[in-house]
């Protein structure tokens, strides 16, 4: 499945289905003014049964598949029960680009609930308010993940935080 990256369509689909989620990762940093490019959408969904069922409906609309070395990804049972069984993360390819479901982001092992208090609503697409992780939370998560790409992004994000009146 070779789909061009369309973060707006990904977010609109999640909103249309009433999915409760927090935008994290690179696109959340962009929402705060980061100039660093990103090629996927990372979200932390609320793990309530009802929300995971709504998320599954959105994923079906997006023809989601598990991202693998296979260009079309791998078909999986797209339902709330399957999503509930995922402990940390599920990397997907969709007809609108890559979507990563991060149930327990680095630095926020409790997932949605502890991250919620460090998030803010931002109008990103079509008048819809999207919960976006705060810049300090993004930095803390990238520090905890300690991946090479995160270490490269941290100086930019720290400078942005200082520039915008943060720490």
Phi, psi and omega in degrees: 000104178259100182245140175287148183288118181229078183299328179298315180294321177301310182294317179299321179295316178298316179296316182300328179272000177073026181286131174267121183206164174241128176285129180231184173072205187300317181291327175295319178297320177299320179299335178268000177110006179294137177272358184287132182287157175220153183238012178208170175248128178247128178226151172247107181276152169295138186266016177296151182303314182297319181292320179293328174294318177294320177299317179300319179298318178296319180294324176296317178299324181276003182052047183293145175219155178290130182287125179221188175292338176291129183301328181270359182071186184241130177296144178217163179288104184274087176213166183300324181295318178297315181296321180296333182280352181280123185284319187230311192206152175218115181265124186237154167248140181226176178284005175235015179110185185283139179226123178252123174266114182247099185286331180223083181297150176306132180087350180222063186302335179281356176076226189304311187301305181292333180283332182305316184290347179248028181237162178221152178277131181227137176277109182252320185222130168048040178077358180278137175272128180246131173288124182238131177302140177295155182301321178297321179293321178298314180299313181300319180294317179293324176297316181292323180292321175055037174273158181304314181296328177289318179299324178292325183282333188304316179301321178294317183291322177296319178296320178297318179299315179294319181295327183266009174094013177280206183308000000 
